[in-house]
């Protein structure tokens, strides 16, 4: 699997928005389910959202539902995460990863055995 590269983070005020991008750095034969995860200092890594290989199915953590939107463009080998109405508790390093098993039923773990993530992109929400 090609290494994933995250970008698009930054410093925003509460209520602001960002669009994160996740790109495959090398040749990718077949699209895979991709998840966005995040990790804040002192906290465990948290699955945020997942999208199926075709983009037809998505799922979100309850903490971001209604504020975050995941999408993908397989021609560009890129997955996006539009994050809106940001809160200070959204501050974290955001990673994207391949999912060995992706769940699209509410309440299930979004991404099992994530792999291939890059350095991540920092999102800081502060006034």
ZABA-435334 format. One record per residue: residue in one letter; z, y, x of N, C-alpha, C in turn. Coordinates in steps of 0.001 Angstrom, whole numbers, plus 500000, padded with zeros to 6 digits. Example, Ala and Ser with C-alpha at 12.3 -4.5 7.8 and 13.67 -1.06 7.14 Angstrom:
A507800494310513190507800495500512300507800496700513200
S507080497750512850507140498940513670507870500030512900
! end
This chain:
X500000498814500840500000500000500000500000501248500884
X499267502255500442499209503487501209500529504232501121
X500874504895502192502080505722502212501930506870501212
X503007507168500536502998508265499576503536509528500227
X503003510659499831503411511953500371503752512882499212
X504981513383499233505437514281498186505305515735498622
X505040516619497665504954518043497957505234518840496690
X505402520138496859505528521024495714506919521532495417
X507904521069496166509267521534495922509464522970496351
X510656523476496072510967524844496454512270525300495843
X512519526592496006513713527228495454513324527968494180
X513973527634493091513685528291491818514981528670491127
X514889529634490265516049530047489475516215529113488284
X517409529016487754517612528225486532516645528671485443
X516074527679484773515074527956483759513659527976484281
X513506527929485584512186527967486192511467526637486147
X510265526638486726509420525441486700508774525210488063
X508437523959488287507686523562489478506775522408489100
X505734522221489887504924521008489751504934520272491080
X505479519085491053505519518236492234504285517344492256
X503815517050493460502663516177493630503015515011494523
X502402513881494234502605512660495006501216512105495304
X500855512056496581499515511625496961499583510415497880
X498594509566497767498478508413498653497710508852499892
X498311508613501048497721509143502270496585508289502799
X496465507095502323495405506242502811494592505666501682
X493709504769502002492877504179500976493723503301500064
X493530503429498780494271502652497798493274501857496965
X493355500532497013492402499705496273492604499816494776
X493828499676494369494124499677492939495320500560492666
X495244501340491614496412502149491273497593501261490900
X498786501767491131500007501060490789500881501949489917
X501862501329489270502872502139488589503614502945489647
X503829504198489344504493505121490267505685505748489576
X506760505882490317507963506528489787508333507730490635
X508977508669490006509661509754490712511154509446490666
X511788509573491804513228509391491923513789510628492605
X515084510816492498515695511949493179517054511550493709
X517478512256494724518795512000495299519428513306495725
X520631513503495250521421514673495627522488514238496621
X522980515152497451524032514791498405525237514173497703
X525668513041498206526836512389497651526591511590496397
X525350511544495950525037510803494728524044509693495035
X524040508711494161523070507629494321521682508102493885
X520696507439494422519326507734494018519156507430492531
X518468508320491840518303508219490387516819508199490035
X516429507246489221515071507240488712514896508352487694
X513838509117487800513605510270486938512519509977485908
X511422509408486393510297509151485499509391508097486116
X508620507432485271507675506424485754506407506507484922
X505280506178485545503996506191484850503243504913485206
X502564504361484221501812503123484436500582503385485300
X499948502316485748498800502451486643497647503225485995
X497492503065484692496411503778484001496827505174483548
X498120505395483501498623506666483001498892506676481507
X498685505535480849498821505507479393500273505387478929
X501136504936479813502550504800479441503439505557480411
X504455506171479869505417506909480676506827506647480167
X507780506939481006509177506812480608509989507807481420
X511118508226480853511924509269481492513403508923481404
X514142509392482395515594509335482310516061510297481221
X517151509952480571517653510801479488517958512218479972
X518373512330481212518774513635481745517606514610481887
X516380514109481871515224514990482068514255514955480894
X514532514113479926513614513957478806513426515298478098
X512182515632477825511865516890477171511665518051478119
X512065517887479376511920518960480367510935518600481468
X510811517309481769509923516841482822508745516111482183
X507584516205482828506405515508482342505645514914483515
X505419513609483469504700512916484533503262512682484105
X502351512792485056500940512535484790500285512062486082
X499050511603485978498354511147487178496868511366487048
X496226511510488207494778511599488300494355510562489334
X493890509416488875493575508325489790492350508632490655
X491491509517490191490354509899491045490863510619492292
X491912511398492131492494512134493246493641511378493905
X493952510180493378495055509370493929496341510199493970
X496601510907492894497753511806492857498513511645491554
X499827511642491672500720511647490518501491512958490532
X501638513550489366502300514853489249503601514711488457
X504516515597488746505718515731487935505913517215487646
X505640517585486411505877518954485977507336519047485544
X508087519894486228509502520017485909509765521427485398
X510366521511484235510558522783483562512009522945483135
X512345524178482761513704524478482310514730523892483292
X514512524182484555515339523578485596516784524041485517
X517665523122485873519099523361485880519632523152487292
X520759523751487610521327523527488952521527522046489275
X521843521254488283522061519827488528520771519066488818
X519621519727488686518357519110489074518100519232490577
X518940519978491262518799520134492707518905518788493391
X517877518443494174517828517126494821516574517054495678
X516504516012496474515251515654497121514535514699496174
X513297515009495878512508514206494948511524513348495739
X511510512088495401510629511120496045509749510459494997
X508570510050495414507770509178494562507658507827495254
X507469506789494471507464505446495023506647504513494147
X506132503454494777505526502374494018506658501570493358
X506355501016492192507345500204491491506873498761491410
X507690497839491904507364496426491730507385496061490249
X508373496623489560508479496424488111508820497772487493
X507980498232486587508209499499485904508601499228484456
X509552500009483964510030499808482590509640500991481728
X509118500702480550508686501756479648509454501710478326
X510563500994478342511448500955477186512638501841477466
X512963502758476562514112503641476793515374502854477103
X516118503332478085517377502691478436517282501683479555
X516088501225479882515921500271480977515769501021482295
X516056500298483395515862500890484717514383501191484911
X514096502432485264512700502878485269511848502137486292
X512398501901487476511589501376488570512425500407489401
X512001499157489402512700498136490173511989497936491505
X512778497849492553512255497672493922511239498745494288
X511659500013494254510743501075494678510405500955496158
X509198501350496530508780501270497931507718502318498220
X507496502551499499506385503402499919506638504891499851
X507873505288499583508102506742499469508032507427500818
X507796508732500777507676509510501994508954510263502315
X508800511470502850509953512286503249510608512985502070
X509909513001500949510454513680499786510178515171499824
X510447515829498716510302517273498636511556517844497997
X512102518879498612513377519446498177513170520395497012
X513935520183495977513985521111494844515393521687494786
X515472522996494857516765523677494788516732524663493637
X517685524505492738517775525383491572519024526231491723
X518809527512491914519934528394492171519553529823491838
X520533530564491359520293531978491089520688532838492283
! end
